[in-house]
Amino acid sequence: GADTTASTAAATTAMPAINSPYAVTYSSKFEIGDPKNAETVLNLWKDWDNGNLMNGKNSFADSVQFYFSDGSMMHASRDSVVTMGQKMRDNLTSSVSTIDAVMSVKSTDKNENWALVWGQERVTDKKGRKDSSAIQETWRLNKDGKVDLVYQFRKKLTAPKK
């Protein structure tokens, strides 16, 4: 009946324990999270592609930390983050992203929500230079569903040698 289905679904959302030969410094206890968190992040990616970061301003917490793929870090107010991000985006004439994988997870022992996105970004700067990267981002969303922490990893995609 319906009760059996519900309990089976609930039982499958938590991951089994992982027996790691390494000390896990953050967590290895996750369950599938609210899809709205992943949707928030995907909409922020779309705002980047569309060149309008103000559109997603309310998806950020009052204070946000970004750890970028080049090793730099930004910890600033929501308004500053959106303003600085828009200045970065304004250096590009176009940005086209594709999404390879996305998921929303919750760390059950830390009680934190994360959205994980793997994708690609193809950009053209104002001088007409094109660049392509594979990107992995890990976004933390607070209890109100607002982004407060982002980790970004990037690998340049190079054309195959002829």
ABEGO torsion letter per residue (X at the ends): XAAAAAAAAAAAABBBBBBBABBBAABABBBBBBAAAAAAAAAAAAAAAAGBAAAAAAABBABBBBBBAAGBBBBBBAAAAAAAAAAAAAABABBBBBBABBBBBBBAAAGBBBBBBBBBBBBBBAAGBBBBBBBBBBBBBBAAGBBABBBBBBBBBBBBBX
